[in-house]
Amino acid sequence: MSSTDLQPSKLGTKKHWDDVYSSELANFEEIGDEGEVWFGEDSVEKMVDWALENIPTDPQPLILEVGAGNGNLLFALCEAGYAPEKMCGIDYSADAIRLAEAIAKTKTTAQPAEDDDEESAPALKNTDRIAFAVCDFLSDDVAPLEGVAADGSVAVWDLVLDKGTFDAIALAEKDDSGRAPADGYPARIGRVVKPGGYFLITSCNFTEDELKSKFAKQETGLEYHSRVPWPTFSFGGKSGNVYSTVAFRKP
């Protein structure tokens, strides 16, 4: 499927997401509801499991989520043993970032014990140390994390995550030149993945083969690495998946 085959939708507008996160922020402040988990908890678990199988927690990798929303995926990675101070979540909606930061202040996670001493209390990770920032990824560079040495290159991230962001961008209106915003997204992803790093994406709009055709090409510098299986369904004699989760690696 080409991004040009998808009809524009309100899901591809910044106004829609500003409205969604304004409402979710108000709900969190009033009743503590953290908001919707995009694609459900299964998608979070599958992406975290893939990370644990492919990217060691020592040394701690630099992790970027594009379109972080309420931060749920990054919080789950923190719980799995990844360092919050090495994570960054960006979103173009300011209220999404306010929501993620507000949720982060309420969370601490137990760090896995390094020995078998059951009497020692686990160290707690402060998820408030995850960096969240307002950033329009299609036009802005991601600011480097504080304390992380940088030589001016933007290709510093060991793992870049996307859970539904490319889907939303693919539903945006074309610009004045007739170019779909999603067409420039794969190259932007390729810019920020470091050599030897990974890009992991979950999508409901694109199949595994379609994601491969968009991200595994010379323009991005990425190669197909692996896939995360989802349950299949059959309809009209054909089989398919509701979601596709695919990993790419930069050599």
Steps between C-alpha positions, in 0.01 A plus 500: 500500500628847417437791733333661200242218504375597845229762520579798724335480841474708814736241653769657283450852639682664786173654618351156557791386715515831687131452585553136601790573732341814643208281605721219629715745697189645664378148583835405651508812716143438614477123548847358427402330171820466295314489168479261208773249420527522122459147352453358851727349762590205272685735266700641790590153627605380154724802442659473845557125456666563163727762659603265781583225248707724274641793696689442827429725798877511570643722372180702511381598151369840395129462420279746309124468452351709220142595584525393863150611602447421868837325528359154569753313285800676655370436851469130413859494369612662823322228698680242285840630608593776254636822650252792507779756467589346163146533362323780315140526386399767250159610376374799306212546743600705803222349712625150419836599647334661803300180554806274472697721739212504749469120488877461536496692826265239649705194402802319639608156383701232678840442341586129457724374781861422413528217756286244675482680835125495558534726804639794303238747383497562123632831377227717354525668162350845477307520174495877541852480358365404158534803274179607327506782246270676257641435153356483149712212377438572132661843522697526827815328622473310828696675774781284647452363849669690780831346594528297180807585298410614150717598204221683323365185336129422541562128438556415867210271592546127559126437477231716338137407561175571318165368621234646271676825416572414136137389470377841615743689277382294203148640554612863473413730210756553226700822512476781245741321268286187502741301714363276775671568836544125554721477191780683680466310827716192427801714410455701822506174695816390319670825601470437874582127527868451575710244311426167662172638639141391445162636400193314629155590368147378566236592241135429429493670158792322335589135457843356572593506130380859464709608798803324353453681169483838676778468758749243368654700217809697411342834593463396865813288537287239679475127437225258599592321822204306639128495564278449803217254430138592560198268487369457145144513373343368181243672283397432142762230465785731606693518826626813671585676824333789676842648585852474363808539718826510305860572599768659282873538563756747374823313411 
